[in-house]
């Protein structure tokens, strides 16, 4: 197979017809230059922009890690891993992050991947333990590099880079321009590909304001959500406790929401995202942790319950909507006592939503938990077959199915859940009896990948 056919196959596996201009330029730059700084907005396809040339740089005869990708969060790392797997290459990938079983990671690394993805703290730990060789790593990617600096990973990143003797290609990736590149990265005079538009406002993004009569904006948020015609939304706030309080209050009022923030256990965060992704929860109440690097669907609505202090965080939040050619709306809820921020143009349409009181329709799906996954030889097709044949579900009754290492989740139409559980309660799947029930809020840590 020639190179062009191979590329076409990869794009076909990803459901893409052609690369965009940024991806094509990044492809050539990564292959031909030693130091590249890629700046491009959230949602523009940066992951594929560096993974495609990395694939061409890998050498099948080297049975060791050849490319290291450092990320600020596990969610971004998992997203990159997923894209690589969808590409359908013959090369192994592994991911390492805090909160994941170190023993599982050490076992995975005993058969080294060609590409290793990880958070700085965990990768530094593995280098310290010497669980993988670093002398064959020739390519280093620092994705969402600005976020890693913001989160204070300087020490770990400096340590890691100092232990990579053979790196000859460095790629820094960011959705924010004007970053100062620290000396320890050893990136000197990089080729800069800047695709961040000077005018940050997107043409297909509408901005609307809701004026709250009280300092506590919960009632205004309630009315706003009731005005969205049952369409889902992400609600951003500045504090973890606010995210929890808002979500709890909305649920009490009959609005299906879940909170998401950095203070939650990894498996709780993943559970929240799964329920939001599969449509069994309609509203994600979150901190800026969800502003980028998450595998969640395109949103029509982004709501700023609190405004962030920095403009770039505002931009990243809004990047969750109006992606590519789609249109979307960002709503700002303000109270007269709030200090006006320089980066906001307050001369925007003001919505009057006080009369909106009709609750959004409840989600069509409910999340079902299954006590088996990849490591117990279960896959999506097994679950679909079992739920269809033994559970008597029609194709349209099943939504998104996600299979982890030892557990799985399936979205099932609400009105079919009771019959499904009754039909399969004494049945075996692939000769084994699995625990199958409506998903609870939290699962055991050791179950999670």
C-alpha positions, -999 to +999 in steps of 0.1 A: +000+000+000+014+034-009+017+063+014-013+081+000-036+051+002-024+046+038-033+082+047-067+078+030-074+047+051-066+065+083-088+094+074-116+070+065-112+052+099-116+086+116-146+096+094-128+125+078-125+132+041-097+158+040-073+175+063-078+212+070-051+238+061-037+238+097-034+200+097-016+200+063+009+227+073+015+211+107+021+177+090+048+191+068+064+212+096+065+183+121+082+161+095+107+186+083+115+208+113+132+200+147+112+226+167+076+234+160+051+257+179+016+249+168-011+275+179-046+268+169-081+273+185-099+246+205-118+222+183-097+228+152-082+193+150-047+197+166-045+161+179-046+147+144-023+175+132+006+160+152-004+123+153-003+119+115+033+130+111+043+111+143+030+080+126+054+086+097+083+091+121+079+057+139+102+029+130+088-007+132+121-022+141+125-002+173+107-021+201+108+008+226+090+041+233+097+064+203+074+093+210+064+108+244+033+130+246+029+151+278-006+164+286-019+185+316-049+162+323-059+126+320-090+135+300-069+151+272-045+121+273-075+096+269-088+117+240-054+115+222-052+077+229-087+073+214-078+092+182-047+070+178-066+038+183-093+050+158-065+057+132-060+019+130-022+019+130-001-012+139+017+006+167+009+002+203-001+032+225-003+034+263-014+061+287-002+069+323-018+093+347-023+099+385-052+079+399-046+050+375-032+018+389+007+021+388+009-018+387-013-019+356+009+008+340+041-010+348+027-043+333+016-024+302+051-008+298+068-042+301+057-046+265+067-011+254+044+010+233+057+031+204+037+061+217+035+069+254+010+095+266+010+108+302+007+136+327+040+151+339+038+138+375+031+102+365+056+101+337+083+115+360+074+088+385+079+061+358+112+076+347+123+075+383+113+039+386+130+031+352+099+013+340+106+022+304+136+031+283+141+067+273+171+063+250+149+056+219+125+085+224+132+108+194+099+129+194+085+149+223+050+165+221+039+189+247+001+192+242-019+221+257+015+233+268+001+266+282-022+246+306+007+225+319+026+257+327-005+272+343-009+241+365+027+244+377+042+213+361+076+231+355+096+209+378+083+176+365+086+186+329+121+199+334+131+166+350+115+145+322+131+165+294+165+162+311+162+124+309+155+122+272+190+121+256+180+113+220+151+137+214+156+155+181+121+167+174+100+189+198+065+200+192+047+224+215+009+227+210-014+253+224-048+270+219-034+303+234-009+326+217+019+347+234+033+319+256+068+323+270+087+290+263+109+280+292+146+272+285+143+236+299+121+226+269+153+231+247+130+245+220+151+272+202+137+294+174+107+271+167+089+272+134+056+289+145+023+279+129-002+305+143-038+297+133-054+317+162-075+343+146-067+379+156-104+385+161-113+360+188-150+364+183-164+336+162-188+346+135-211+317+142-211+323+180-239+345+194-235+362+228-265+369+250-268+383+285-292+374+313-295+400+341-300+384+375-321+403+400-303+386+429-267+380+437-273+343+438-280+336+402-297+302+406-332+313+398-320+331+366-301+299+356-332+278+362-353+301+339-325+302+313-323+264+312-361+262+309-359+285+279-335+263+259-362+240+245-348+209+263-314+212+245-284+203+266-258+227+279-225+232+298-227+256+327-194+271+338-187+284+373-154+294+390-155+272+421-159+235+429-184+240+457-205+262+434-206+235+408-219+210+434-244+234+449-258+244+415-261+208+403-278+197+435-303+225+433-312+219+396-317+182+403-341+191+432-360+213+407-363+184+382-335+193+359-312+164+352-276+176+358-243+164+371-213+183+384-177+179+373-145+194+388-109+186+397-117+178+434-136+146+424-120+112+422-110+102+387-138+075+384-164+100+396-153+125+369-154+098+342-188+086+354-201+122+351-187+125+316-201+091+304-236+101+316-233+135+299-219+120+267-246+093+264-275+117+270-287+103+303-278+137+318-286+169+300-266+196+319-229+195+329-221+219+357-184+224+357-153+245+365-128+255+338-115+219+339-141+211+312-132+241+290-109+220+268-093+186+262-125+166+270-143+141+248-178+155+250-203+163+222-206+196+204-228+219+224-254+244+211-253+263+245-226+274+269-236+292+300-213+314+321-228+313+356-196+331+367-172+349+343-136+338+345-110+364+353-089+358+323-100+362+287-083+331+273-104+309+297-135+327+284-124+318+249-118+282+258-152+278+274-169+293+244-148+269+223-172+241+234-198+255+211-199+270+175-172+246+163-162+243+127-194+254+107-219+249+135-236+278+153-239+282+190-248+306+218-228+316+249-249+331+277-235+354+304-255+357+337-246+390+355-257+409+386-255+446+388-231+445+417-205+425+397-174+443+385-174+447+348-145+429+331-124+446+304-126+417+279-164+415+278-184+437+255-215+442+276-234+457+247-250+424+238-286+412+235-303+410+269-327+381+273-359+382+293-364+346+304-384+352+337-415+336+322-397+304+312-408+278+337-415+247+317-390+221+327-368+205+300-379+171+289-362+143+309-334+125+291-345+097+268-317+074+281-306+059+313-270+046+320-267+008+327-236-005+345-221-039+334-194-056+357-172-066+327-149-050+302-120-054+279-099-074+303-127-098+308-131-102+270-162-081+266-167-057+237-194-035+224-207-062+200-212-086+229-232-061+248-253-051+218-260-088+209-269-097+245-292-067+251-309-073+217-314-111+218-318-118+256-329-083+266-353-080+236-342-044+229-346-029+194-316-011+178-331+023+185-334+015+223-296+014+226-275+045+228-238+050+234-218+020+248-185+026+265-162-004+274-135+002+301-109-023+313-132-041+339-165-024+336-188-010+308-217+014+305-246+014+280-272+040+274-307+024+273-340+041+265-356+050+298-389+032+292-371+000+282-348-003+313-372-022+336-381-048+310-344-052+299-333-059+335-362-083+340-354-102+308-317-107+314-317-112+352-310-150+349-291-149+316-254-153+309-233-132+285-204-152+268-210-180+293-206-157+323-230-140+347-223-103+349-238-078+374-260-055+353-279-027+369-288+010+366-255+029+371-248+043+405-230+076+412-196+061+422-177+029+414-147+012+429-114+028+419-097-005+410-124-011+383-114+019+363-090+022+335 
